[in-house]
């Protein structure tokens, strides 16, 4: 059985949740996808991190995310995981869950380049007021080290979710809305082009 690139709600509304390990490109894909669909892009990282790398509380984050979703009744694109803090707040109302799962060797070099670009002021920080410094780079939460350590964790987590709600898994269709996009880039490129073709045809 073939599926459209995005399911939507059947009435032209798309609520898309992008998941996957840190650094796989969720924000880049999310911003482009939101622009194509003409809906707001909501970055969970930007909500979680406050200036100077302070963290939002679980209660505060849930309130801010709920407010952002409520303000976008005609659809949204959300990137980020945060399932432990948010529960099903994003996943439950989503019409599509997109799991970006490229090989580690594809995206780690990109993270390294991006991190050094941020250190040198050549790229914007992940959130205003959260600048990369040598101290953060050599800390235990270094994004490069964190992504390497979390690669397998993220795959197991999203793999388990895919078994429950993955498109094409099992014989039932109802409640299945997650697709995995892996490979070295061609699969993602083809999927984005199929989204553009879908929008052009509407």
N, C-alpha and C positions, 0 to 999 in steps of 0.2 A: 504494500500500500504506500502510495506517495503522499506527501504532505506539502502544503504550501510553505514558503519560507517563514511566514509568520501566521499563526492561527487567528489572533485577534479574538474579539467576542462575537464575531459573526455580524456585527453591525458597524464595522469600520473603526472600532476603537481598539488600540493596541496598548497593552500594559506589559512592558518587557523588562525582565529581571536578568541581568548579566552576572554570571558567577564564574568562579575559577580562582586559581592561585594569584597571589599578589604579583603584579608585573606582566601578566599575560596579555595585557592590552585592553582590558575591560573599559577603561575611561575613553580611550581613543575610539574604539568601536561604538561605545555608548553615545558619545557626542555626535558622531557621524550618523548613527541610526536615528537619534532624536531629531536631528536636522532633516533627514529624509522624511520622517513621519510627521514632522511639524508639531512635535510635542515637547514638553520640558524634559531636560536631562537632570537627574538627581544623583549626585555623588554621595554615597554613604561615608566615604572617607572625609569629605569636606564637612559633613555634619559631626562626625565623631571627633575629629581633631580640632581643637581650639588653638588660638595663637600660642606660640612658645611650646608646642607639643603637649599642651594640656588636653586631657581626655574628657569627653562629655560623659555624664553619668548615664546608666542604662535607662533610667526614667526620663531624663532629659532628651536622650536620643530618640526614644520611642515617641515622645510628644512631638519632636521636630519632624520626624519622618512621617508620622500620621498627618501632621498639618500640611506637609509638602504634597503628599498623595491626594489629600482632600482638595487641594488647590488646583489639581489637574484632572478634572472629571472626564476630559476628552482623550486621556491617555498619557503615558509617561514612559521614560526609559530610566531604570535605576541600575547603577552598577555597584557591586560590593556584596560581601557575604553577611557577616554580623548576625548570623542566625541565632547564636547564643544570647545576644542582646535583644534581638527583635522578634524572635520566634517566627511565626508565619505572617507577620505584619505586611511584608512585601510579597512573599511567595504566594500566599493564599489568594489575593485579588489579582495576581498577574495572569495574563492570558498566555504568556510565553516565557519559559525559562531557557536561557541560552548559556550553555556551559562551554567556555573557551578553554581548551585543553591541549595546547601545543606542546611539543617536546621541550624539556628543560633547556637543552642546548640551543634552542631557537631564541628564547626570550631572556635568558640570563645576560648575554652580551648586550642586549638592548637596555637592560636595567643598569648595567655598569656604566654604559655611555650616558644614559639619562642622569644617573646620580652624579657623575663628575661634571656634567653640564650644569646641574643645579648648584654644585659646589662653587663653580666658577661664575655663577650668575648668568649663564647663557641659556637657561631654561627656567620657566616659572616653577615655584615650589608646588607640592601636592595640594597645599592649601595656603592662602595668604597668612603670613605670620609664622609659618612653619618652614623656616629655611634650613637647608642642609648645611651642616658644619662638619669639620673634622671630628669633633667630639661625637656627633650623632653617627657619622660614618663608621667610627671605630667602637660604637656602643654595641651592646648585645642585641639591640633591635635594628641593626643595620639591615636595610631592605634586601640587599643582595644575599646575605647570609640567611635572613629570615625566609626568603623565597625558596632557597635551596632546601632548607630544612622542612619547609611546609609543602613542598611539591607533592610528596607521597601522601601527606595528610589530606590535602585538598582533593587529590584523586580518589582516595578512599571515601571521603565524605560525599563528593558529588557523584561518585559511582553508585553509592548506596541510594542516593536520591534518584538517580537515573533509573535504577531498577524499579522504583515505585511509580515514577511519573514520566519515564522516558517514552518518547514517540517510537513506535515500532517494537516495543518490548511487550511480550505476551500477546494475548488475543483480544483483550479488552481495549477500548479506545478512550472511554470516558475518564476524565481526570488526568489524562496523559498530555503533557504540554512542554516537555523538556527535550531539547536536542543538544547533542554533543558536536562541537566543531573542533577537530584536532588537526593533525598534519603539520606540514611545514609552511603553510600560508595559502596554498592554492585552494584548499577547502573553504577557508574564510573568504577569500576573494570571490569564489564562485557563489557563496551564499549571499554576500552583500550585493552582488550583481543581480541575483534572483530577487532580492528585496526591491531593488530599484525597478526591475521589470514589473514586479507586482504593483508597485505604486504607479508606474506609468500607465498600466492597464486599467486602473480604477477610474 
